[in-house]
Amino acid sequence: MTATASDSNRLSIIYDRECPFCAAFVKLYALRKNIGGIELIDARTRPDLVRALRAQGMEINEGMVVIWQRHYYHGANAMHLLSILGADRGLLGRLNKFLFRNRNAAEVIYPVLATGRRVALSLLGRKMIPHQ
């Protein structure tokens, strides 16, 4: 699968823009990044990319995907990477580092967040990202 980020120092985050938690997190993260360029990709507008990710075993409804240095990170691994790369300024930065800097903690916490996403989408009357 070809990475969407052409520059190996560019960070791409594929997420669900209709999820209020996902959208708020990636926007705040993009504002506080410590690295070069960042590309935010709404998975709902890129069914071709979602199909390719799913073919590689990365279900977008179970977690965001981060592409960095031509490597793909999904779910808890994506959040772990973002916690390492992100700034630790402000409440969000410190909370992100606290929750996800430890890979084992990220593996435990992330499924809870994914469940919260499904509940939030349901309460808002929004559907999961469809299989096409």
C-alpha positions in Angstrom: 0.0 0.0 0.0 1.3 3.4 -0.9 1.5 6.0 1.9 -0.5 9.1 1.3 2.3 11.2 2.7 4.9 11.8 0.0 7.5 13.3 2.4 8.8 10.8 5.0 8.8 13.5 7.7 5.1 14.4 6.9 2.6 12.8 9.3 -0.8 11.7 8.0 -3.7 10.9 10.3 -6.7 9.1 8.8 -9.6 9.5 11.2 -13.4 9.9 11.3 -14.3 13.5 11.0 -17.9 12.8 12.1 -16.7 11.5 15.4 -16.6 14.6 17.7 -13.8 13.1 19.8 -11.6 12.1 16.9 -12.1 15.4 15.1 -11.3 17.5 18.2 -8.3 15.4 19.1 -6.6 15.6 15.6 -7.3 19.3 15.2 -5.8 20.1 18.6 -2.9 17.7 17.9 -2.2 19.4 14.6 -2.0 22.7 16.4 0.5 21.4 19.0 2.7 19.1 16.9 6.5 19.0 17.3 7.2 17.6 13.8 7.1 18.9 10.2 4.0 18.8 8.1 0.8 17.1 9.1 -2.0 15.9 6.9 -5.5 15.2 8.3 -7.5 12.8 6.2 -11.3 12.3 6.8 -11.8 8.6 6.2 -15.3 9.2 5.1 -14.1 11.1 2.0 -11.6 8.4 1.0 -13.3 5.1 0.5 -10.4 3.9 -1.6 -8.0 4.5 1.2 -10.3 2.9 3.7 -10.6 -0.2 1.5 -6.8 -0.4 1.3 -6.4 0.0 5.0 -9.0 -2.7 5.7 -7.2 -5.1 3.3 -4.1 -4.6 5.4 -6.1 -5.5 8.6 -6.6 -1.9 9.8 -10.3 -1.5 10.5 -10.9 2.3 10.5 -14.0 1.9 12.8 -11.8 0.4 15.4 -9.1 3.0 15.4 -7.4 5.9 13.5 -4.4 5.3 11.3 -1.2 7.3 11.4 1.3 7.2 8.6 4.8 8.4 9.5 8.1 7.7 7.8 6.3 5.3 5.4 5.1 3.1 8.3 1.4 2.6 9.3 0.2 2.6 12.9 -3.3 1.7 13.9 -5.5 2.2 17.0 -3.4 2.1 20.2 -0.2 2.0 18.3 -1.2 5.2 16.5 -2.0 6.9 19.7 1.2 5.7 21.3 3.2 7.2 18.3 1.3 10.5 18.5 2.0 10.7 22.2 5.7 10.4 21.5 5.8 12.9 18.6 3.4 15.4 20.1 4.1 18.4 22.3 3.5 18.0 26.0 2.3 21.6 26.5 -1.2 22.3 27.7 -3.7 20.0 29.2 -4.3 17.9 26.1 -0.6 17.3 25.5 0.1 16.3 29.1 -3.0 14.0 29.2 -2.0 12.4 25.8 1.5 11.7 27.1 0.3 10.4 30.4 -2.3 8.0 28.8 -0.5 6.8 25.7 3.3 7.1 26.2 3.4 3.6 27.8 2.5 1.1 25.0 0.9 -1.3 27.5 -1.4 1.4 28.9 -2.3 2.5 25.4 -3.4 -1.1 24.6 -5.7 -1.1 27.6 -7.1 2.5 27.2 -7.6 2.7 23.5 -10.4 0.0 23.3 -12.4 2.0 25.9 -12.0 5.1 23.7 -13.1 3.2 20.6 -16.2 2.0 22.5 -16.9 5.6 23.5 -16.7 6.6 19.9 -19.3 4.0 18.9 -21.6 5.2 21.7 -21.1 8.9 20.7 -21.9 8.2 17.1 -25.0 6.3 18.0 -26.3 9.0 20.3 -25.6 11.6 17.6 -27.5 9.5 15.0 -24.3 9.0 12.9 -23.3 5.8 11.3 -20.0 4.0 11.4 -17.8 4.3 8.3 -19.4 1.9 5.8 -17.9 -1.1 4.1 -18.0 -0.5 0.4 
